[in-house]
Amino acid sequence: MASKPEGFALPAWLVATALSALAWWFGSGVHPLWWLTWLAPLPVLWLAPRVRAPWAALAAFVAYAVGGLNQWTYLHIYVGLPLLVTVYAIALPSLMLTLCVLLFRRLLLRGYILAATLAVPTLWVAAEYINNLLSPHATFFNISYTQMDALAIIQIAAVTGLWGIGFLLLLLPAAIAAQTSPQTTKRGRMPALAIAALCVAAAVAYGGWRLQAPATTTMRIGLVSLDTRGAPGLSSSKGQALETRYMEAFGRLADAGAQIVLNSETSFSTTDATIPAFAALAKQRSLIVGTGVDFKGDPRAERNMLMVFQPGAMSPATYNKHHLLIGLEEYLPGDSYTLLEGAPRIGLAICKDMDFHDVSRAYAARRAQLLLVPASDFVADGWLHSRMAIMRGVENGFAMARAAHSGRLTLSDDRGRVVAEASSEGQDAELTGNLPLRETHTLYARWGDWFAWLDLIALAAWLALAFLPRQAHA
């Protein structure tokens, strides 16, 4: 059995905890620096085999709790989450890292160097997957979203889903920490380091190769969001004035060559099954016109709806939002999917639907090439929430046109490239851009969360090594 730590050095504990906290502060949250996310666990993992278990656990928890306070203003002030929910959201990654550190430490002390290295990313991904299944916010704040600016890295999501990205993020620091552990023998170092290096190198190589794929076609798309409060009724003077402003904006986008125009979530409220002005514009300009609507014409309840007007259609195509924001939305959720007629294959979704996997995978099964997604954000999270949606495109193989109120307008391809972007954070915004489209069929769309399930199986093996009695050698 490997030697146990003999003492406790306060300076080393403080430095390791502070470094992890600092890296997590800047490497997580609504505007992360992607490269710091890789470094955040390293100092406390380095510390773990050098101090007693309670001190190792405390360092991990304090580091990510302090670093996670970067989300306090966003969660409690902008979103308005209750105090206890905000504390829970910040404490969850702290608890996850604490468990990872304790399992890493125990396996190292038992002499299982490779298992210790693999156990850290395995446990982290397993915890995130279980949270995704139980949380009403699904994948929100998954660590993988921190990497959306690292295009080569995120391509692995087309194979493993976002779970593979999270695995890499924890694997590399665990491997480095294992190399420097006083309990690690020279013979034990090589397999752990080789596997980690191979996994990261293979992911980057695959990502670089995937980013070279040419587009099969392009569409010019226009997005617009006007800074309004609430969803004024189309029959009111305020609603009519807003309709006129949107007609003017859609006209400008069409003049710029847009084939599709889209505005943000619940831009209007109406009881009517159509909007004559938008239908006429679609016909006159040979334009696809999409608008978010608070639809009050359903006798059962209001609907958060996307209406899309097409040049040759008698009535708009509609889609009702599936996933509602608990506490803020009281609509009747939708349960069906909508593809526009013709080519390319265009699907419809709304805002929070992109936080979950089910809607995106349903459109992947229908071979959608492009999703139109009106949305509404909380000003501070414009970058993060738009990138969460973009990840669904990487996983499932479709481009996305997303128009968010109080967030970002983004055109992104199926590789996660943002080809055009504008901020609507407290202001009017509009843009046009040429969006590349491809015929993409990903392994993740076909097999789903296979990697997360593999993680759960592997975690059982690491726990057995960590806690089952060791057999005595004859």
BELURNOR-V761010 format. One record per backbone hydrogen bond with DSSP energy under -1.0 kcal/mol. NH is the residue of the N-H (numbers start at 1). CO is the residue of the C=O. If there is no record, write none. Layout:
nh,co
NH,CO
NH,CO
This chain:
nh,co
13,9
14,10
15,11
16,12
17,13
18,14
19,15
20,16
21,17
22,18
23,19
24,20
25,21
26,22
27,23
33,26
36,33
40,36
42,39
45,41
46,42
47,43
48,44
50,47
56,52
57,53
58,54
59,55
60,56
61,57
62,58
63,59
64,60
65,61
66,62
67,63
68,64
69,66
70,67
71,68
72,69
75,71
76,72
77,73
78,73
79,74
81,75
86,82
87,83
88,84
89,85
90,86
91,87
92,88
95,91
96,92
97,93
98,94
99,95
100,96
101,97
102,98
103,99
104,100
105,101
106,102
107,103
108,104
109,105
110,106
111,108
112,107
113,111
116,112
117,113
118,114
119,115
120,116
122,118
123,119
124,120
125,121
126,122
127,123
128,124
129,125
130,126
131,127
132,128
133,129
134,130
135,131
138,135
139,355
140,137
142,139
145,142
146,143
147,144
148,145
150,147
151,149
154,150
156,153
157,154
158,155
159,156
160,156
161,157
164,161
166,162
167,163
168,164
169,165
170,166
171,167
172,168
174,170
175,171
176,172
177,173
178,174
179,175
180,176
184,181
189,185
193,189
194,190
195,191
196,192
197,193
198,194
199,195
200,196
201,197
202,198
203,199
204,200
205,201
206,202
207,203
208,204
209,205
210,206
211,207
212,209
213,210
216,437
217,437
219,435
221,433
222,260
223,431
224,262
225,429
228,226
234,269
236,233
240,236
241,237
242,238
243,239
244,240
245,241
246,242
247,243
248,244
249,245
250,246
251,247
252,248
253,249
254,250
255,251
256,252
257,254
258,253
259,220
260,220
261,288
262,222
263,290
265,375
267,292
268,292
269,232
270,294
279,275
280,276
281,277
282,278
283,279
284,280
285,281
287,282
288,259
289,309
290,261
291,307
293,305
294,268
295,293
295,303
296,270
303,295
305,293
306,319
307,291
308,317
309,289
313,310
317,308
319,306
321,304
328,325
329,325
332,302
334,321
340,346
347,370
348,338
349,372
351,374
353,350
354,351
355,352
361,357
362,358
363,359
364,360
365,361
367,364
368,363
369,345
370,345
371,399
372,347
373,401
375,403
377,405
379,406
380,378
382,379
385,381
386,382
387,383
388,384
389,385
390,386
391,387
394,390
395,391
396,392
397,393
398,393
399,369
400,412
401,371
402,410
403,373
404,408
405,375
406,424
409,422
410,402
411,420
412,400
413,417
416,413
419,411
420,411
422,409
424,407
426,424
429,225
431,223
433,221
435,219
437,217
444,158
446,442
447,443
448,444
450,448
453,449
454,450
455,451
456,452
457,453
458,454
459,455
460,456
461,457
462,458
463,459
464,460
465,461
466,462
467,463
468,464
